Amino acid sequence: MTTENLIGLGAGIITGFSMVPQLIKVLREKKRGNLSPLTIAILLLGLVLWIWYGFLKKDLPILITNGFSALVNLALLISCFVWKNR
């Protein structure tokens, strides 16, 4: 694995995990607080485009890290709607 791939993976992992504490908080408290579903949906759209770009470039670090980020943000978006009145 090249240095570029390691840097890409590191950056993607850190970025991907950035929303995990928020997701844990929402799942624990079962309320979304002031989270904006629109913001999360826009971020999710950007992540889907990154995944598409990763497929086109055949770039595994982009695919793995943005795929993980998309899953976390999708779970957060779903949580926003499940606990929308709390």
C-alpha positions as CSV (number, residue, x, y, z in Angstrom):
1,M,0.0,0.0,0.0
2,T,1.4,3.4,-1.0
3,T,1.9,6.4,1.3
4,E,-0.9,8.2,-0.6
5,N,-3.3,5.3,0.1
6,L,-2.4,5.3,3.8
7,I,-2.9,9.1,4.1
8,G,-6.2,8.7,2.2
9,L,-7.3,5.9,4.5
10,G,-6.3,7.8,7.6
11,A,-8.1,11.0,6.6
12,G,-11.2,9.0,5.6
13,I,-11.3,7.0,8.8
14,I,-11.0,10.1,11.0
15,T,-13.7,11.9,8.9
16,G,-15.9,8.8,8.9
17,F,-15.7,8.5,12.7
18,S,-16.5,12.1,13.2
19,M,-20.3,11.5,13.3
20,V,-20.1,8.3,15.3
21,P,-20.3,10.1,18.7
22,Q,-23.4,12.0,17.5
23,L,-25.0,8.8,16.3
24,I,-24.3,7.1,19.7
25,K,-25.8,10.1,21.5
26,V,-28.9,10.0,19.4
27,L,-29.3,6.2,19.8
28,R,-28.7,6.4,23.6
29,E,-31.0,9.3,24.3
30,K,-33.6,8.4,21.6
31,K,-34.0,12.0,20.6
32,R,-32.5,14.0,17.8
33,G,-32.1,17.3,19.6
34,N,-31.3,20.1,17.1
35,L,-30.0,17.8,14.3
36,S,-31.0,19.0,10.9
37,P,-32.1,16.1,8.7
38,L,-31.6,18.3,5.6
39,T,-27.9,18.9,6.5
40,I,-27.4,15.1,7.0
41,A,-29.2,14.4,3.7
42,I,-27.0,16.8,1.8
43,L,-23.9,15.3,3.4
44,L,-25.2,11.8,2.5
45,L,-25.6,12.9,-1.1
46,G,-22.0,14.2,-1.2
47,L,-20.8,10.8,0.2
48,V,-22.8,8.9,-2.4
49,L,-21.1,11.0,-5.1
50,W,-17.7,10.3,-3.5
51,I,-18.5,6.5,-3.5
52,W,-19.4,6.8,-7.2
53,Y,-16.2,8.7,-7.9
54,G,-14.3,5.9,-6.0
55,F,-15.9,3.3,-8.2
56,L,-15.0,5.2,-11.4
57,K,-11.4,5.7,-10.2
58,K,-11.2,2.1,-8.7
59,D,-9.9,3.7,-5.5
60,L,-10.4,1.4,-2.6
61,P,-9.6,4.0,0.2
62,I,-12.2,6.3,-1.2
63,L,-14.8,3.5,-1.4
64,I,-14.1,2.1,2.0
65,T,-14.0,5.3,4.0
66,N,-16.9,7.1,2.2
67,G,-18.9,3.9,2.4
68,F,-18.5,3.8,6.1
69,S,-19.3,7.5,6.4
70,A,-22.4,7.0,4.3
71,L,-23.6,4.2,6.6
72,V,-23.1,6.2,9.7
73,N,-24.9,9.2,8.3
74,L,-27.7,7.1,6.9
75,A,-28.2,5.6,10.4
76,L,-28.2,9.2,11.8
77,L,-30.7,10.4,9.2
78,I,-33.0,7.4,9.9
79,S,-32.7,8.2,13.6
80,C,-33.8,11.8,13.0
81,F,-37.1,10.5,11.5
82,V,-37.6,7.8,14.1
83,W,-37.3,10.2,17.0
84,K,-38.4,13.4,15.2
85,N,-40.7,14.6,18.0
86,R,-38.2,14.3,20.8
